[in-house]
């Protein structure tokens, strides 16, 4: 009989240990242990950018920003803001206690447009300009500047005739 009692005790002990482990696991999962951890969602409004997704953080206020920086062709990332008018820069040292939305700010990258026509400089014409992805640029007509010459047009590096740089274009250009 003592052998049977020992087996019953081992089964009972195993049950109690398993029960305690299950309760602890449930408590940890539900946030009942370790400072009443509550999860909040941070929404990152990318304003046309890509590369980052919403994050979760706990109510101790520590917000770890994603390591990846969002991107948007033709723009430079200008940081996170707390308002969609992009006037209030986000302060990530503040303790957050509820869901939060942060908005990405973008600044148009500036590109150089150069004309490869040495005679223009002799006539006091600027041969280098800037533009952004938001600009539509009509290329200069040097025929109006240099009398007695017929200007045949600008060519892109691939040999195609070009009269403008359409909005949405990026990169430095030389004509």
C-alpha positions as CSV (number, residue, x, y, z in Angstrom):
1,X,0.0,0.0,0.0
2,X,2.8,2.5,0.7
3,X,3.9,2.0,-2.9
4,X,0.5,2.9,-4.2
5,X,0.4,6.0,-1.9
6,X,3.8,7.1,-3.3
7,X,2.5,6.8,-6.9
8,X,-0.7,8.8,-6.0
9,X,1.5,11.5,-4.4
10,X,3.7,11.7,-7.5
11,X,0.7,12.1,-9.7
12,X,-0.7,14.7,-7.4
13,X,2.6,16.6,-7.1
14,X,2.9,16.6,-10.9
15,X,-0.7,17.9,-11.2
16,X,0.0,20.8,-8.7
17,X,3.3,21.7,-10.5
18,X,1.6,21.7,-13.9
19,X,-1.4,23.7,-12.5
20,X,0.9,26.3,-11.0
21,X,2.9,26.5,-14.3
22,X,-0.3,27.0,-16.3
23,X,-1.5,29.8,-13.9
24,X,1.8,31.6,-14.1
25,X,1.9,31.3,-17.9
26,X,-1.7,32.6,-18.2
27,X,-0.8,35.5,-15.8
28,X,2.2,36.5,-17.8
29,X,0.3,36.3,-21.1
30,X,-2.6,38.3,-19.7
31,X,-0.2,41.0,-18.3
32,X,-1.0,40.2,-14.7
33,X,2.6,39.7,-13.6
34,X,5.5,42.1,-14.1
35,X,3.9,45.5,-13.5
36,X,0.5,45.1,-15.1
37,X,1.8,45.4,-18.6
38,X,-0.8,46.8,-21.0
39,X,-0.2,47.0,-24.7
40,X,-0.9,50.1,-26.9
41,X,-0.7,50.5,-30.6
42,X,1.4,53.1,-32.3
43,X,0.2,53.9,-35.8
44,X,2.9,55.3,-38.1
45,X,1.2,57.4,-40.8
46,X,3.7,57.3,-43.6
47,X,2.2,60.0,-45.8
48,X,3.0,58.2,-49.0
49,X,6.2,56.6,-47.8
50,X,7.0,52.9,-47.3
51,X,9.0,50.6,-45.2
52,X,7.6,50.7,-41.6
53,X,4.6,49.3,-39.9
54,X,2.6,49.9,-36.7
55,X,4.3,48.9,-33.4
56,X,3.2,47.8,-30.0
57,X,4.7,49.1,-26.7
58,X,3.9,48.6,-23.0
59,X,2.5,51.3,-20.6
60,X,5.8,51.9,-18.9
61,X,6.2,54.6,-21.6
62,X,9.2,53.2,-23.3
63,X,8.6,53.4,-27.0
64,X,11.2,51.8,-29.2
65,X,11.1,53.2,-32.7
66,X,11.6,50.9,-35.6
67,X,15.2,50.6,-36.8
68,X,14.2,51.0,-40.4
69,X,13.7,54.5,-41.8
70,X,10.8,55.0,-44.1
71,X,11.4,56.0,-47.7
72,X,9.6,57.9,-50.4
73,X,11.1,58.4,-53.8
74,X,12.3,62.0,-54.4
75,X,12.0,62.9,-50.7
76,X,14.1,63.0,-47.5
77,X,12.5,61.7,-44.3
78,X,12.1,64.7,-41.9
79,X,11.1,62.9,-38.7
80,X,7.9,61.9,-36.8
81,X,5.2,64.4,-35.8
82,X,2.2,64.1,-33.5
83,X,-0.2,66.1,-35.7
84,X,-1.1,65.7,-39.3
85,X,-0.2,69.4,-40.0
86,X,3.4,68.4,-39.1
87,X,4.0,71.2,-36.7
88,X,4.6,69.3,-33.4
89,X,7.7,67.1,-33.5
90,X,7.2,63.8,-31.7
91,X,8.9,63.6,-28.3
92,X,9.9,59.9,-27.7
93,X,11.0,60.6,-24.1
94,X,7.4,61.2,-23.0
95,X,5.5,58.4,-21.3
96,X,2.6,57.2,-23.5
97,X,-0.4,55.7,-21.8
98,X,-2.7,55.2,-24.8
99,X,-2.7,54.5,-28.5
100,X,-0.8,57.1,-30.5
101,X,-0.4,58.2,-34.1
102,X,2.8,59.6,-35.5
103,X,3.0,61.3,-38.9
104,X,6.0,61.1,-41.3
105,X,7.3,64.4,-42.6
106,X,8.9,64.6,-46.0
107,X,11.0,67.2,-47.7
108,X,11.4,67.2,-51.4
109,X,15.0,66.3,-52.4
110,X,16.7,69.0,-54.5
111,X,18.3,67.9,-57.8
112,X,20.5,69.8,-60.2
113,X,19.6,70.6,-63.8
114,X,22.6,71.6,-65.9
115,X,22.8,72.8,-69.5
116,X,25.9,71.7,-71.4
117,X,26.1,74.6,-73.7
118,X,29.2,76.7,-73.0
119,X,28.1,79.7,-75.1
120,X,25.2,80.4,-72.7
121,X,27.5,81.5,-70.0
122,X,29.1,84.0,-72.3
123,X,25.7,85.7,-72.7
124,X,25.1,85.8,-69.0
125,X,22.7,82.9,-68.9
126,X,22.8,80.6,-65.9
127,X,23.5,77.1,-67.0
128,X,22.7,75.3,-63.7
129,X,19.3,75.2,-61.9
130,X,17.6,73.1,-59.3
131,X,14.3,71.2,-59.3
132,X,12.4,68.8,-57.0
133,X,10.2,65.8,-57.7
134,X,7.2,68.1,-57.4
135,X,8.3,70.4,-60.2
136,X,7.5,70.3,-63.9
137,X,10.4,72.0,-65.6
138,X,10.3,73.3,-69.2
139,X,13.8,73.3,-70.6
140,X,15.3,76.6,-71.7
141,X,15.2,77.7,-75.4
142,X,18.6,79.1,-76.1
143,X,17.5,80.2,-79.6
144,X,15.9,83.3,-78.0
145,X,19.3,84.1,-76.5
146,X,21.8,83.6,-79.3
147,X,20.8,85.5,-82.5
148,X,21.7,84.0,-85.8
149,X,21.6,80.4,-84.7
150,X,19.0,77.7,-85.0
151,X,18.6,75.6,-81.9
152,X,17.7,72.1,-82.7
153,X,16.7,71.0,-79.2
154,X,17.9,69.2,-76.1
155,X,18.7,65.5,-76.0
156,X,18.7,63.1,-73.1
157,X,21.6,60.7,-72.5
158,X,19.8,58.1,-74.5
159,X,19.5,60.4,-77.5
160,X,15.8,61.1,-77.2
161,X,14.6,64.7,-77.8
162,X,13.5,66.3,-74.5
163,X,11.6,69.6,-73.9
164,X,10.7,69.2,-70.3
165,X,11.3,67.3,-67.1
166,X,7.9,66.0,-65.9
167,X,6.7,66.3,-62.3
168,X,7.6,63.1,-60.5
169,X,11.1,62.9,-62.0
170,X,14.2,62.4,-59.8
171,X,17.9,62.7,-60.1
172,X,20.4,65.2,-61.4
173,X,20.0,65.9,-65.2
174,X,22.4,67.3,-67.8
175,X,21.3,68.4,-71.2
